[in-house]
Amino acid sequence: MKVKKTIIKCAAAAALALLGVQGAAAGNIVYSLGDNTTQYGTGGKNAETYDVGIRISDPNLKGVSIKGVRIAFPFANGLSNAKAWLTKQLPEIKSSKAGEFDILTQSFTIAEGYTEVLFSKPYTLTDEGVYVGYSFDVEKVETALYPVWTGKYTSPDGFYIHTTKIYRTAWRSLYGQAGDLTIQVLLEGDKIYTNAATVGEIEEANVETGKESTTTFQLVNYGSNGIQSFDYTLSIDGKNISKHVDLDEAVPAVYGQTVGITAQLPALPKKGAYPLTIVISKVNGVSNKQPNAFGQGVVNVYNTLPTHRAVVEEYTGTWCGYCPRGYVGLEEMNRLYPNDFIALSYHNADPMEVFTVNEFPWNPAVLGEFPGYPSAAIDRIMQTDAFSGNSQYGTFGIDKAWLERNKVFAPAEVEVRTKWDSSNSNVLVATAEVTFPVERADNPYELGFVLTSDGLTGTASEWRQANYYSGEAGWPSSMDMFVEGGSKVADLVFNDVVVARSGAAGIEGSVKSPIKADETQSYEYKFDISTLKPDLVADKSKLRVNVLLINKQTGEIVNANKAWAGKSSTDGISNLAAGENASVVGVSFYDLQGRRIQSPRSGIFFRQERLANGQMKVQKVVVR
């Protein structure tokens, strides 16, 4: 059985109060993972015993004492037999039950919200580290669904779980699946300073020669005052850059709480890997008391820096009532990022179907089995939602997921040129050019070519989009056409539709070995549109070639680019970039049930404009 997760909104303010006010005295601090402000209820649908915990292994805490914990429950009804515990090792599981916790076990009474448990004898941390957690029984399933509170996931040691039914045979880490366990550990000792901080992870920066840039590092609080301001010195290539920073939002007085800081990097003159050191000298205007208050990283400098253009592959169908959100999500992304956003929309069981589900480029080795419709993946390695991305259902978040993926260093720049064959007007010739910034002894790369079409529409019933969002509240205005429409919406214009490709994977030998730094390779591929579905390629001006650079060992798309038929990627996507200036080639009106009408009289309607670039503009209008 999988762990279920649902959002629990209550008690966030109480969590903030506990984190920001209590534990702020010198010599005392709260240790907690995640932010503890966005809570999720996690668990299964069984009456069983839960054992959950985290592991503390920070060497800076050697000699500091744990005097107690604060444990959070979203509710108390149906829960009983609660015990807080400390243990050097997670105990062996026998007959589905956990053995004895070897340091201490202390009973407490469950209450909704946070309960503070002070240990009868504080425990002093050693080099071994310690597991901190709690156990409880679920007695009444109907009143005790999702009984464990978690937040964002930040640490591989953030959530260990055993239960007597779901995870009955062994302890399991849920890192990356259910967030960090919401538990606050109360620390005290001489090593807890008032104003203290250090540098956590420094993002590996990739920059171009001779250009100023930035890097990101994690500022980590170790002080009982939290962090309102700090001073740091960045050292690279013999240069020392010092800066004072006043934070817009203070880091809470919680041991290990972090905030991302953007630091300016100077222009570096030549290609190479440059060591980088960042030292925190002051916290809140006074000398930083934390030993080893520095971090080290690396800045990679290249003569040419590839632009990463992540690819969103969507799986949809007009029969699918939940698929309109993907339709809107891709339209929004094309509007926001016309030159760099690449979408490949694979249709199923409708007039735009070209490939069966068994022919989809879904990567089961990484993504698991194909989950059905609607589905989407970024670069074939990250399952996502074509509207919400990785954000809460009902919110627009695919932009955040896509932008985050674009931060990953791309191993090569990709460009593409297209032209119609002079001897056969039905043959579209695509030439891909790839340039690697560094020499590589290995070559796991291949090129793939995908032809997509924009501006597809039809009047037959199969072109009408099924819509389950009619009347559903809480969606952003971009979904209005479906929220205020009927159960079927007609005359939509479909873009990014996959109509042909060179194959599900890359083309063997399309990237030549050896790979030489800053040397451009080219490869040509031809699409004969006379062999394709005529109604999908009738308008040649709306065809687009998408070139994918694929790691054949992992199936991952590592970079991509696109160009309209007869254009080059270096021209920009001029049809889309024209945006608001593109000419209107058709206007339609719809009532709130999604029915097309000839001319609106009085009331509220949707005005849909079809643009020459294949895009669709929808606007709500009131006719009096």
Backbone torsions as a table, in degrees:
resi	resn	phi	psi	omega
1	MET	NA	139.4	179.4
2	LYS	-87.4	151.2	174.1
3	VAL	-69.7	134.9	177.5
4	LYS	-96.9	153.4	-177.8
5	LYS	-140.9	133.0	176.3
6	THR	-141.7	149.7	-175.2
7	ILE	-76.3	133.2	174.1
8	ILE	-115.0	115.5	-173.4
9	LYS	-92.8	-16.8	-174.3
10	CYS	-72.5	156.3	171.1
11	ALA	70.0	10.5	176.6
12	ALA	-64.7	-38.6	179.0
13	ALA	-64.7	-38.5	178.3
14	ALA	-65.1	-36.9	178.2
15	ALA	-63.3	-42.6	179.1
16	LEU	-63.3	-40.6	-179.9
17	ALA	-62.9	-43.1	179.3
18	LEU	-64.0	-40.9	-176.7
19	LEU	-72.5	-39.8	-171.2
20	GLY	-90.3	-18.4	-174.8
21	VAL	-112.2	-57.1	-178.1
22	GLN	-72.9	153.9	177.8
23	GLY	76.9	15.6	-175.4
24	ALA	-95.4	-2.2	179.9
25	ALA	-72.2	151.1	178.4
26	ALA	-59.3	136.7	-179.3
27	GLY	87.3	-3.9	179.3
28	ASN	-135.2	142.0	177.9
29	ILE	-159.3	157.8	175.0
30	VAL	-94.2	136.3	172.3
31	TYR	-106.6	125.0	-179.7
32	SER	-155.4	144.4	178.6
33	LEU	-97.8	159.1	-177.6
34	GLY	70.4	-166.7	-179.1
35	ASP	-103.7	-14.0	176.7
36	ASN	61.5	13.5	179.4
37	THR	-108.5	-27.6	174.6
38	THR	-107.9	112.2	-173.1
39	GLN	-105.9	145.5	175.7
40	TYR	-127.1	138.2	173.4
41	GLY	-88.0	128.1	-174.6
42	THR	-127.4	146.2	176.5
43	GLY	152.2	-170.1	-178.6
44	GLY	-118.2	-166.3	-175.8
45	LYS	-116.2	48.5	-178.2
46	ASN	-131.8	150.8	167.1
47	ALA	-83.0	112.8	-174.8
48	GLU	-162.9	176.3	177.3
49	THR	-96.8	134.6	176.6
50	TYR	-108.6	136.0	168.6
51	ASP	-124.6	117.4	-176.4
52	VAL	-134.4	147.4	-179.4
53	GLY	-167.4	176.7	174.6
54	ILE	-125.6	170.8	175.1
55	ARG	-121.4	132.0	174.8
56	ILE	-104.2	122.0	-176.7
57	SER	-137.3	15.7	-178.8
58	ASP	-67.4	118.7	-178.4
59	PRO	-63.9	-22.7	178.1
60	ASN	-66.4	-16.1	-177.0
61	LEU	-94.4	3.0	176.9
62	LYS	-58.0	127.8	-178.6
63	GLY	93.6	-11.3	175.9
64	VAL	-83.4	146.2	-177.0
65	SER	-102.1	143.5	169.9
66	ILE	-94.7	116.8	-177.9
67	LYS	-101.1	-10.1	178.8
68	GLY	170.3	-173.2	179.9
69	VAL	-141.0	158.9	166.6
70	ARG	-116.9	124.8	-173.9
71	ILE	-117.1	133.7	-175.0
72	ALA	-109.1	136.3	173.2
73	PHE	-127.5	136.9	177.4
74	PRO	-71.5	-18.2	177.7
75	PHE	-163.2	168.9	-179.6
76	ALA	-117.4	-22.4	-175.8
77	ASN	-65.2	128.7	178.7
78	GLY	89.5	1.4	-179.9
79	LEU	-115.0	147.7	-178.8
80	SER	-157.7	177.2	170.9
81	ASN	55.9	50.3	-176.6
82	ALA	-85.4	140.1	178.3
83	LYS	-141.7	132.0	169.3
84	ALA	-89.9	149.1	-177.4
85	TRP	-149.2	159.5	170.4
86	LEU	-129.2	142.2	179.9
87	THR	-154.5	143.9	177.7
88	LYS	-73.5	-36.8	178.2
89	GLN	-132.5	144.3	175.4
90	LEU	-65.7	126.2	-172.6
91	PRO	-67.6	154.4	179.8
92	GLU	-64.2	145.5	178.4
93	ILE	-95.2	124.5	177.3
94	LYS	-130.5	127.0	-179.3
95	SER	53.2	43.5	177.3
96	SER	70.9	1.2	-178.7
97	LYS	-112.4	143.8	178.7
98	ALA	-77.3	144.8	176.9
99	GLY	-74.8	-160.4	-173.1
100	GLU	-81.6	138.1	174.5
101	PHE	-81.1	122.7	-159.2
102	ASP	-82.9	-8.3	179.3
103	ILE	-100.5	-57.0	177.6
104	LEU	-163.0	156.1	173.0
105	THR	-137.2	131.8	-177.3
106	GLN	-138.6	124.8	-178.4
107	SER	-74.4	152.9	174.1
108	PHE	-152.4	165.3	-179.0
109	THR	-95.2	128.3	-178.0
110	ILE	-74.1	134.3	174.4
111	ALA	-137.8	153.0	176.8
112	GLU	-65.2	136.3	-176.3
113	GLY	92.4	-149.4	-176.1
114	TYR	-96.3	134.2	173.7
115	THR	-118.4	128.3	178.7
116	GLU	-91.4	128.6	179.1
117	VAL	-119.1	111.4	177.2
118	LEU	-94.5	128.3	-176.7
119	PHE	-74.9	147.0	179.6
120	SER	-64.3	-28.0	177.4
121	LYS	-142.0	119.6	178.4
122	PRO	-58.9	149.9	179.1
123	TYR	-111.8	130.5	-178.9
124	THR	-92.6	126.7	-177.2
125	LEU	-70.6	142.2	179.2
126	THR	-119.5	-173.9	177.6
127	ASP	-63.5	-23.1	-175.8
128	GLU	-70.9	-22.0	-171.1
129	GLY	76.5	-176.2	-176.7
130	VAL	-157.8	148.2	170.7
131	TYR	-94.2	133.6	179.6
132	VAL	-123.3	129.7	-178.8
133	GLY	-168.2	-164.4	-179.3
134	TYR	-152.8	160.2	178.9
135	SER	-129.5	153.6	176.5
136	PHE	-163.1	164.5	178.6
137	ASP	-108.1	139.5	168.8
138	VAL	-97.7	119.9	-177.1
139	GLU	-103.7	-40.9	-175.7
140	LYS	-117.2	102.0	-173.6
141	VAL	-62.7	-39.6	-174.8
142	GLU	-64.4	-19.7	179.4
143	THR	-112.0	4.5	-172.0
144	ALA	-135.5	43.1	175.5
145	LEU	-77.9	141.2	177.0
146	TYR	55.9	63.4	-171.5
147	PRO	-87.0	-6.1	-176.1
148	VAL	-105.6	129.0	179.5
149	TRP	-88.5	131.8	173.2
150	THR	-134.6	164.0	177.1
151	GLY	-125.5	-144.0	176.5
152	LYS	-68.2	153.0	176.2
153	TYR	-98.1	128.5	-177.2
154	THR	-129.7	-17.8	-170.7
155	SER	-138.5	138.7	173.4
156	PRO	-61.2	-19.7	177.8
157	ASP	-98.4	19.4	-171.0
158	GLY	-87.2	-13.2	-178.8
159	PHE	-162.7	106.8	171.5
160	TYR	-110.7	140.5	-175.4
161	ILE	-142.2	144.7	167.5
162	HIS	-141.2	138.8	172.7
163	THR	-135.5	163.1	-175.4
164	THR	-81.8	-4.2	177.8
165	LYS	-129.1	-50.9	-175.8
166	ILE	-73.4	-54.1	179.5
167	TYR	-114.6	69.5	-166.7
168	ARG	-88.2	-21.1	-172.1
169	THR	-97.7	-19.6	-176.2
170	ALA	-163.3	160.6	171.0
171	TRP	-69.0	148.1	-180.0
172	ARG	-138.3	137.8	172.1
173	SER	-85.9	131.4	178.1
174	LEU	-104.9	25.9	178.3
175	TYR	-58.3	130.0	-179.8
176	GLY	84.5	-3.0	-177.8
177	GLN	-116.9	-37.5	-172.9
178	ALA	-135.7	10.4	178.4
179	GLY	80.9	174.0	178.1
180	ASP	-78.9	143.3	177.7
181	LEU	-63.0	133.5	178.3
182	THR	-82.7	94.5	175.7
183	ILE	-145.6	138.9	-179.4
184	GLN	-113.6	123.5	-177.9
185	VAL	-100.9	127.2	-176.2
186	LEU	-90.9	116.5	-176.3
187	LEU	-110.1	149.1	173.5
188	GLU	-148.3	153.6	177.7
189	GLY	151.3	169.3	-177.0
190	ASP	-66.9	-20.9	-179.2
191	LYS	-82.5	-4.5	177.0
192	ILE	-88.0	107.1	-176.0
193	TYR	-94.7	163.0	-179.2
194	THR	-72.7	-50.4	-179.0
195	ASN	-123.6	106.0	-175.4
196	ALA	-153.5	143.1	178.8
197	ALA	-158.7	162.8	174.6
198	THR	-143.2	-179.2	179.1
199	VAL	-103.8	126.4	175.1
200	GLY	-89.2	-136.2	-176.9
201	GLU	-65.8	134.9	172.8
202	ILE	-106.4	123.5	-179.1
203	GLU	-62.7	132.8	176.1
204	GLU	-68.9	114.9	-174.6
205	ALA	-90.8	141.0	175.6
206	ASN	-122.9	117.8	-172.0
207	VAL	-134.3	168.5	-179.9
208	GLU	-100.8	145.8	-178.4
209	THR	-58.3	137.5	173.8
210	GLY	76.8	6.8	-178.6
211	LYS	-121.0	136.3	173.8
212	GLU	-67.2	151.4	-178.4
213	SER	-155.3	-167.9	-178.8
214	THR	-135.6	162.2	169.0
215	THR	-134.6	166.6	179.5
216	THR	-123.3	134.9	174.7
217	PHE	-131.5	157.8	179.2
218	GLN	-93.2	121.9	172.2
219	LEU	-88.9	124.0	-172.6
220	VAL	-113.3	124.4	178.4
221	ASN	-81.8	131.6	172.1
222	TYR	-123.9	6.8	-173.3
223	GLY	-110.3	152.4	-176.8
224	SER	-75.3	-6.4	175.3
225	ASN	-95.7	-4.9	-171.2
226	GLY	70.1	-165.3	-178.7
227	ILE	-132.8	117.2	172.7
228	GLN	-100.2	-31.6	177.8
229	SER	-152.2	162.9	178.0
230	PHE	-158.2	162.0	176.2
231	ASP	-122.4	140.2	179.3
232	TYR	-141.3	160.1	173.7
233	THR	-125.2	127.3	178.0
234	LEU	-105.4	128.5	-178.1
235	SER	-121.4	126.3	179.0
236	ILE	-157.4	137.1	175.6
237	ASP	52.0	40.4	178.2
238	GLY	78.1	3.5	179.8
239	LYS	-106.3	139.9	175.4
240	ASN	-117.9	121.3	-178.7
241	ILE	-118.4	116.9	-179.1
242	SER	-105.7	144.4	-177.3
243	LYS	-151.1	144.6	172.1
244	HIS	-102.9	136.9	-177.5
245	VAL	-128.7	124.3	169.7
246	ASP	-98.9	120.3	-176.3
247	LEU	-77.6	138.3	176.0
248	ASP	-66.4	-34.0	178.3
249	GLU	-133.0	122.8	-174.9
250	ALA	-64.1	145.9	170.7
251	VAL	-76.3	128.3	-176.0
252	PRO	-61.3	158.5	178.9
253	ALA	-76.8	64.1	-179.2
254	VAL	-129.1	127.6	-179.3
255	TYR	-63.0	124.4	177.1
256	GLY	90.6	-4.9	176.9
257	GLN	-67.5	141.2	-172.6
258	THR	-125.9	161.2	170.7
259	VAL	-144.1	141.6	178.6
260	GLY	-79.8	132.6	-179.1
261	ILE	-119.9	131.6	175.6
262	THR	-93.4	125.9	-178.7
263	ALA	-117.7	139.1	-179.6
264	GLN	-78.2	135.9	176.2
265	LEU	-109.0	140.3	177.1
266	PRO	-73.8	162.1	174.3
267	ALA	-65.5	133.7	-179.0
268	LEU	-110.8	136.0	-163.0
269	PRO	-77.3	-26.2	-174.1
270	LYS	-146.5	162.9	-177.6
271	LYS	-62.7	142.2	178.1
272	GLY	154.6	178.2	177.1
273	ALA	-105.1	119.6	-175.3
274	TYR	-108.0	121.5	174.2
275	PRO	-63.8	144.0	-178.0
276	LEU	-130.8	134.3	176.5
277	THR	-126.3	135.8	175.8
278	ILE	-125.0	126.8	-178.6
279	VAL	-119.6	130.1	174.8
280	ILE	-90.3	112.6	-175.0
281	SER	-94.5	-35.1	-179.4
282	LYS	-134.9	149.0	174.1
283	VAL	-130.1	125.3	-178.0
284	ASN	55.3	35.4	174.7
285	GLY	84.9	-1.7	180.0
286	VAL	-122.3	165.2	-176.9
287	SER	-58.6	134.7	179.5
288	ASN	-70.2	122.6	-176.8
289	LYS	-86.6	-9.5	-174.3
290	GLN	-76.4	123.8	172.8
291	PRO	-64.3	154.8	177.5
292	ASN	54.6	44.9	-175.1
293	ALA	-85.9	55.7	-178.6
294	PHE	-147.7	165.7	174.8
295	GLY	-140.4	157.7	-179.3
296	GLN	-128.1	142.5	179.7
297	GLY	-146.0	-163.6	-179.3
298	VAL	-143.3	144.0	174.8
299	VAL	-116.8	118.8	179.0
300	ASN	-93.9	126.0	-177.4
301	VAL	-112.5	130.2	-177.0
302	TYR	-125.9	154.5	175.3
303	ASN	-69.0	-36.9	173.7
304	THR	-129.5	136.4	-177.5
305	LEU	-112.8	114.3	-178.7
306	PRO	-63.0	143.8	170.9
307	THR	-91.4	121.1	-179.6
308	HIS	-83.5	122.4	175.5
309	ARG	-116.7	97.6	-178.8
310	ALA	-68.5	151.0	-176.6
311	VAL	-110.5	127.5	173.9
312	VAL	-102.2	118.3	175.8
313	GLU	-104.9	122.3	-175.8
314	GLU	-110.7	143.6	179.0
315	TYR	-121.2	119.3	-165.5
316	THR	-150.3	179.0	175.6
317	GLY	-170.7	148.8	-179.3
318	THR	-68.6	-20.3	178.4
319	TRP	-76.9	-14.3	-171.4
320	CYS	-88.2	112.5	-175.1
321	GLY	-69.5	-19.5	178.4
322	TYR	-95.6	-2.2	-176.0
323	CYS	-77.9	-16.5	177.4
324	PRO	-55.0	-29.2	-179.1
325	ARG	-66.1	-33.4	175.6
326	GLY	-69.4	-37.6	176.2
327	TYR	-57.3	-48.4	-178.8
328	VAL	-68.5	-41.1	-178.3
329	GLY	-58.8	-45.0	-179.7
330	LEU	-68.6	-38.1	177.0
331	GLU	-61.7	-42.7	179.4
332	GLU	-63.7	-41.9	-178.8
333	MET	-67.5	-37.6	176.3
334	ASN	-65.3	-33.0	177.6
335	ARG	-71.8	-41.2	-176.5
336	LEU	-75.5	-38.5	-174.1
337	TYR	-132.2	66.1	-172.1
338	PRO	-63.2	-31.1	-174.9
339	ASN	-87.3	-27.6	-172.0
340	ASP	-114.5	-20.0	-178.9
341	PHE	-75.3	130.3	179.5
342	ILE	-122.4	118.3	178.6
343	ALA	-120.5	137.9	175.2
344	LEU	-123.5	111.9	-174.6
345	SER	-104.6	113.1	179.4
346	TYR	-97.6	118.2	-178.6
347	HIS	-95.8	151.9	-178.6
348	ASN	-130.5	131.5	171.1
349	ALA	55.2	38.1	172.8
350	ASP	-142.5	177.5	-175.6
351	PRO	-61.0	-13.6	-178.6
352	MET	-100.1	6.1	178.3
353	GLU	-69.7	130.7	174.8
354	VAL	-121.9	-35.3	-178.8
355	PHE	-120.4	142.8	176.8
356	THR	-77.2	168.2	-179.8
357	VAL	-59.3	-32.9	179.4
358	ASN	-71.3	-14.7	179.9
359	GLU	-102.0	0.4	178.9
360	PHE	-64.3	149.3	179.0
361	PRO	-84.3	28.7	175.8
362	TRP	-62.5	136.3	-174.2
363	ASN	-102.9	86.0	-174.1
364	PRO	-64.3	-25.9	-179.8
365	ALA	-63.1	-28.4	-179.4
366	VAL	-107.6	-40.6	-172.3
367	LEU	-94.5	-9.8	-174.1
368	GLY	82.9	-175.6	-178.9
369	GLU	-64.6	149.7	179.9
370	PHE	-60.5	124.8	-171.1
371	PRO	-86.1	-7.4	-177.9
372	GLY	109.7	-160.8	-171.0
373	TYR	-118.7	141.9	-8.0
374	PRO	-77.4	150.1	174.0
375	SER	-140.4	160.8	176.9
376	ALA	-157.1	158.0	176.2
377	ALA	-145.4	148.8	175.6
378	ILE	-105.2	123.3	176.8
379	ASP	55.7	20.9	176.3
380	ARG	65.5	15.7	178.2
381	ILE	-128.7	-7.5	-177.1
382	MET	-135.4	110.5	177.0
383	GLN	-68.9	140.7	-176.3
384	THR	-151.5	-173.9	174.3
385	ASP	-118.2	133.6	-173.5
386	ALA	-69.1	-8.3	174.4
387	PHE	-113.5	-56.2	-174.2
388	SER	-82.9	-16.5	-174.7
389	GLY	62.6	-127.4	176.7
390	ASN	-105.0	13.9	179.8
391	SER	-88.0	179.0	-179.4
392	GLN	-60.6	140.5	178.0
393	TYR	-54.2	132.7	178.8
394	GLY	97.1	-8.5	176.7
395	THR	-110.3	150.5	178.7
396	PHE	-80.1	117.4	-175.6
397	GLY	-144.4	2.7	-179.8
398	ILE	-64.1	-26.9	178.0
399	ASP	-63.5	-41.2	-179.7
400	LYS	-66.1	-44.6	179.9
401	ALA	-63.4	-41.1	-178.9
402	TRP	-68.0	-45.1	179.2
403	LEU	-63.7	-37.6	178.8
404	GLU	-64.5	-41.1	178.3
405	ARG	-65.8	-33.7	-179.7
406	ASN	-66.4	-16.9	178.0
407	LYS	-71.6	-20.2	-179.7
408	VAL	-68.4	133.0	-178.0
409	PHE	-62.3	127.8	177.0
410	ALA	-91.2	134.3	-174.7
411	PRO	-72.0	-13.9	-178.6
412	ALA	-156.3	151.3	170.1
413	GLU	-81.8	143.1	179.3
414	VAL	-123.1	129.1	172.9
415	GLU	-126.4	158.9	-179.5
416	VAL	-145.8	137.9	175.3
417	ARG	-123.0	142.0	178.2
418	THR	-131.1	152.1	175.2
419	LYS	-156.4	155.0	174.6
420	TRP	-85.1	135.1	-178.1
421	ASP	-60.6	131.4	-176.9
422	SER	-66.3	-24.0	-178.5
423	SER	-98.7	-9.5	180.0
424	ASN	-150.9	105.9	-173.7
425	SER	-69.3	-7.4	177.7
426	ASN	-94.5	-2.3	-178.2
427	VAL	-103.9	119.7	178.1
428	LEU	-99.7	118.9	-177.2
429	VAL	-97.9	123.1	178.9
430	ALA	-115.0	129.9	176.7
431	THR	-117.2	119.2	178.0
432	ALA	-97.0	139.9	175.3
433	GLU	-124.1	128.6	-179.7
434	VAL	-124.5	137.1	179.5
435	THR	-130.4	118.8	179.8
436	PHE	-94.1	131.7	-179.1
437	PRO	-75.5	-17.6	179.8
438	VAL	-131.7	150.8	176.0
439	GLU	-70.5	142.5	179.8
440	ARG	-131.2	131.6	176.4
441	ALA	-74.1	-36.7	178.5
442	ASP	-95.4	163.7	179.2
443	ASN	-144.4	87.5	-179.9
444	PRO	-90.9	13.7	-167.7
445	TYR	-103.1	145.6	173.4
446	GLU	-140.5	158.9	177.7
447	LEU	-103.4	141.5	172.7
448	GLY	-124.7	145.9	-178.7
449	PHE	-120.3	130.1	179.8
450	VAL	-128.2	128.4	178.4
451	LEU	-99.8	126.7	178.0
452	THR	-121.3	160.4	-179.8
453	SER	-129.6	141.2	176.5
454	ASP	-108.9	168.2	172.5
455	GLY	70.1	25.6	-178.9
456	LEU	-83.6	133.6	179.8
457	THR	-156.0	163.2	179.2
458	GLY	-163.1	164.0	-176.7
459	THR	-104.2	-13.2	179.5
460	ALA	-66.3	158.2	-174.9
461	SER	-60.6	-30.4	-178.2
462	GLU	-68.2	-16.3	178.6
463	TRP	-85.2	-11.5	-179.9
464	ARG	-75.3	131.0	-176.0
465	GLN	-84.8	119.3	173.6
466	ALA	-61.1	145.4	-170.9
467	ASN	-142.9	111.0	177.5
468	TYR	-96.1	5.9	-175.9
469	TYR	-97.6	2.8	-179.8
470	SER	-58.4	119.2	178.7
471	GLY	80.0	0.7	-177.6
472	GLU	-81.6	124.7	-176.0
473	ALA	-83.5	162.0	170.4
474	GLY	96.6	-1.7	-179.0
475	TRP	-89.6	150.7	176.1
476	PRO	-66.2	165.9	-173.1
477	SER	-62.5	-23.3	179.0
478	SER	-61.8	-19.3	179.8
479	MET	-95.3	6.4	-173.4
480	ASP	-55.9	-39.1	-176.1
481	MET	-59.8	-31.1	179.3
482	PHE	-92.3	-40.6	179.1
483	VAL	-61.5	-39.6	-178.5
484	GLU	-99.4	5.4	178.0
485	GLY	-92.9	-175.3	-179.1
486	GLY	-91.4	-167.9	-177.3
487	SER	-72.9	-16.1	174.1
488	LYS	-136.9	139.1	-180.0
489	VAL	-120.6	124.4	-174.6
490	ALA	-99.3	165.8	172.0
491	ASP	60.2	30.0	172.9
492	LEU	-72.0	154.4	175.0
493	VAL	-107.9	120.4	-174.6
494	PHE	-100.7	130.9	-179.8
495	ASN	-117.7	168.1	174.8
496	ASP	62.7	24.1	-174.7
497	VAL	-80.7	124.3	178.9
498	VAL	-71.1	124.3	-179.5
499	VAL	-118.5	-16.9	177.6
500	ALA	-166.3	163.3	178.5
501	ARG	-160.9	164.1	178.3
502	SER	-78.4	-19.0	179.4
503	GLY	161.2	169.2	179.2
504	ALA	-69.0	-29.8	177.9
505	ALA	-115.1	-162.0	-179.4
506	GLY	-85.1	176.4	-179.7
507	ILE	-96.9	122.2	-178.3
508	GLU	-59.7	131.9	178.0
509	GLY	81.0	3.7	-177.9
510	SER	-73.8	-19.8	170.2
511	VAL	-113.9	121.8	-172.0
512	LYS	-85.6	148.6	173.9
513	SER	-104.6	149.3	-4.0
514	PRO	-78.5	158.4	176.0
515	ILE	-84.7	121.2	-179.1
516	LYS	-107.9	140.7	-177.3
517	ALA	-63.7	134.6	172.5
518	ASP	62.5	18.9	177.8
519	GLU	-109.0	124.1	-175.1
520	THR	-83.8	130.1	173.2
521	GLN	-105.7	152.0	177.1
522	SER	-132.0	153.3	179.0
523	TYR	-149.3	139.0	-175.2
524	GLU	-112.0	139.8	176.1
525	TYR	-138.8	146.3	-177.1
526	LYS	-120.6	136.9	172.4
527	PHE	-109.1	125.5	173.9
528	ASP	-99.1	102.3	-173.2
529	ILE	-73.7	-11.9	177.7
530	SER	-69.2	-15.5	179.8
531	THR	-93.9	-0.5	-175.1
532	LEU	-101.3	171.4	177.4
533	LYS	-59.8	118.2	-172.7
534	PRO	-57.7	-39.5	-175.8
535	ASP	-73.1	-13.3	178.9
536	LEU	-91.2	-16.2	-176.6
537	VAL	-127.2	20.0	-175.3
538	ALA	-63.8	-37.2	179.9
539	ASP	-99.8	101.7	-176.0
540	LYS	-64.2	-27.8	-177.0
541	SER	-69.3	-13.8	-177.6
542	LYS	-107.1	15.0	175.1
543	LEU	-90.4	144.4	-178.0
544	ARG	-136.7	137.1	175.3
545	VAL	-99.5	128.2	177.7
546	ASN	-114.6	123.4	-179.5
547	VAL	-105.7	128.2	-177.6
548	LEU	-113.3	130.5	170.2
549	LEU	-96.4	117.4	-169.0
550	ILE	-118.0	134.7	170.3
551	ASN	-82.0	108.1	-173.3
552	LYS	-68.4	-18.9	-179.8
553	GLN	-77.5	-32.7	-176.5
554	THR	-112.2	-16.5	-175.2
555	GLY	82.2	-0.3	-176.6
556	GLU	-74.5	136.3	168.3
557	ILE	-81.3	119.0	-174.7
558	VAL	-100.2	-15.9	171.1
559	ASN	-170.8	169.2	-176.8
560	ALA	-163.7	169.5	171.2
561	ASN	-159.8	173.2	-174.7
562	LYS	-146.6	157.4	175.7
563	ALA	-155.1	140.7	174.7
564	TRP	-67.2	155.8	176.9
565	ALA	-57.0	127.0	-178.9
566	GLY	82.8	8.7	-177.5
567	LYS	-125.4	179.0	174.9
568	SER	-123.0	151.0	177.5
569	SER	-63.6	-25.0	178.9
570	THR	-72.6	-15.5	176.2
571	ASP	-76.5	-13.0	-169.5
572	GLY	79.9	164.8	179.3
573	ILE	-86.0	79.7	-168.9
574	SER	-61.9	-35.5	179.4
575	ASN	-60.4	-42.7	-179.9
576	LEU	-81.8	-38.2	-177.5
577	ALA	-61.8	-24.4	177.8
578	ALA	-61.3	-30.0	171.6
579	GLY	50.4	-116.1	-174.3
580	GLU	-64.6	-22.1	-175.5
581	ASN	-87.0	-8.1	179.3
582	ALA	-64.0	140.2	-176.5
583	SER	-70.6	149.7	178.8
584	VAL	-87.5	124.8	-178.2
585	VAL	-107.9	-5.4	178.3
586	GLY	-170.6	146.4	179.7
587	VAL	-130.7	132.9	176.9
588	SER	-131.5	153.7	176.9
589	PHE	-122.8	144.4	-179.6
590	TYR	-133.5	146.3	174.1
591	ASP	-85.4	-178.8	-174.8
592	LEU	-70.5	-9.4	175.2
593	GLN	-94.7	4.7	178.5
594	GLY	82.2	12.0	-179.7
595	ARG	-89.5	136.3	179.6
596	ARG	-76.2	138.1	178.6
597	ILE	-126.4	155.5	-176.2
598	GLN	-71.1	-50.3	179.3
599	SER	-152.3	129.9	-177.7
600	PRO	-73.1	142.8	174.2
601	ARG	-103.7	-98.5	177.1
602	SER	-114.2	144.8	179.7
603	GLY	130.2	-166.3	-179.4
604	ILE	-108.1	131.6	-176.0
605	PHE	-137.9	168.8	170.5
606	PHE	-108.4	128.9	174.4
607	ARG	-102.5	119.7	179.7
608	GLN	-110.1	123.7	176.6
609	GLU	-107.8	130.3	172.1
610	ARG	-95.9	125.9	-177.5
611	LEU	-97.1	159.0	-178.9
612	ALA	-64.4	-20.5	-179.9
613	ASN	-84.6	2.5	178.5
614	GLY	93.7	-11.9	179.3
615	GLN	-79.0	167.7	179.0
616	MET	-124.4	135.5	173.2
617	LYS	-114.2	129.9	179.6
618	VAL	-121.3	130.9	-179.2
619	GLN	-136.0	136.4	176.1
620	LYS	-80.5	131.3	-179.9
621	VAL	-127.6	149.4	176.6
622	VAL	-114.8	122.1	178.9
623	VAL	-107.4	122.5	-177.3
624	ARG	-102.9	NA	NA
